[in-house]
Amino acid sequence: NEVDNIARGDVAALISKGKSYGDSWRRRGGVGAFMMLARKWDRIENQALAKGYDVFEACRDTDMLDDIRDLRCYLLLVEHEVTKK
């Protein structure tokens, strides 16, 4: 399944980046984590706006897909942090 492959790629990327960056994404607490998410969303929004909010076109003409991947991975990290026991 293609979606499954995307999710597995995210997990692989998180494991790989985790070895280099550790837990730096949450070093400044929940507010810092929110700002990290907001910064990625702002980049996505700006790129989409330039294409009349056509995200498919924006992904073809910019590096927006990289930002989407990064945001998706950051969201996984936040969910893991909030739900871990």
C-alpha positions as CSV (number, residue, x, y, z in Angstrom):
1,N,0.0,0.0,0.0
2,E,1.4,3.4,-0.9
3,V,0.2,5.1,2.2
4,D,1.9,2.4,4.3
5,N,5.1,3.0,2.4
6,I,4.9,6.7,3.2
7,A,4.3,6.0,6.9
8,R,7.2,3.6,7.0
9,G,9.4,6.2,5.3
10,D,8.5,8.7,8.0
11,V,9.4,6.2,10.8
12,A,12.7,5.5,9.1
13,A,13.4,9.2,8.8
14,L,12.5,9.8,12.4
15,I,14.8,7.0,13.6
16,S,17.7,8.3,11.4
17,K,17.3,12.0,12.4
18,G,16.8,11.0,16.0
19,K,20.4,9.6,16.0
20,S,21.7,12.9,14.9
21,Y,19.4,15.4,16.6
22,G,18.2,13.5,19.6
23,D,15.3,15.2,21.4
24,S,16.3,18.8,20.3
25,W,12.8,19.3,18.9
26,R,11.3,19.4,22.4
27,R,14.2,21.1,24.2
28,R,12.1,24.3,24.7
29,G,9.0,22.5,25.9
30,G,5.5,22.6,24.5
31,V,5.6,26.2,23.3
32,G,8.8,25.5,21.4
33,A,7.2,22.4,19.8
34,F,4.2,24.5,18.8
35,M,6.5,27.1,17.2
36,M,8.3,24.4,15.3
37,L,5.0,23.2,13.9
38,A,3.8,26.7,13.2
39,R,7.0,27.5,11.3
40,K,6.5,24.5,9.0
41,W,2.9,25.3,8.5
42,D,3.8,29.0,7.6
43,R,6.2,27.7,4.9
44,I,3.5,25.4,3.5
45,E,0.9,28.2,3.6
46,N,3.2,30.7,1.8
47,Q,4.1,28.2,-0.9
48,A,0.4,27.3,-1.4
49,L,-0.7,30.9,-1.4
50,A,1.7,31.6,-4.3
51,K,-0.2,29.0,-6.3
52,G,-3.7,30.1,-5.3
53,Y,-3.8,27.4,-2.6
54,D,-3.5,24.6,-5.2
55,V,-1.3,22.3,-3.1
56,F,-0.7,19.9,-5.9
57,E,0.6,22.6,-8.1
58,A,2.7,24.1,-5.3
59,C,4.2,20.7,-4.6
60,R,5.2,20.3,-8.2
61,D,6.8,23.8,-8.4
62,T,8.4,24.2,-5.0
63,D,10.0,22.2,-2.2
64,M,6.6,22.2,-0.4
65,L,6.4,18.4,-0.3
66,D,9.6,18.4,1.9
67,D,7.9,20.8,4.3
68,I,4.8,18.5,4.3
69,R,6.9,15.5,5.1
70,D,8.7,17.4,7.9
71,L,5.4,18.6,9.4
72,R,4.0,15.1,9.3
73,C,7.0,13.7,11.1
74,Y,7.0,16.5,13.7
75,L,3.3,15.8,14.3
76,L,4.2,12.2,14.9
77,L,6.8,13.2,17.5
78,V,4.3,15.5,19.3
79,E,1.7,12.7,19.4
80,H,4.2,10.3,20.7
81,E,5.3,12.7,23.4
82,V,1.8,13.3,24.5
83,T,0.6,9.7,24.5
84,K,3.7,7.9,25.8
85,K,3.4,6.3,29.1
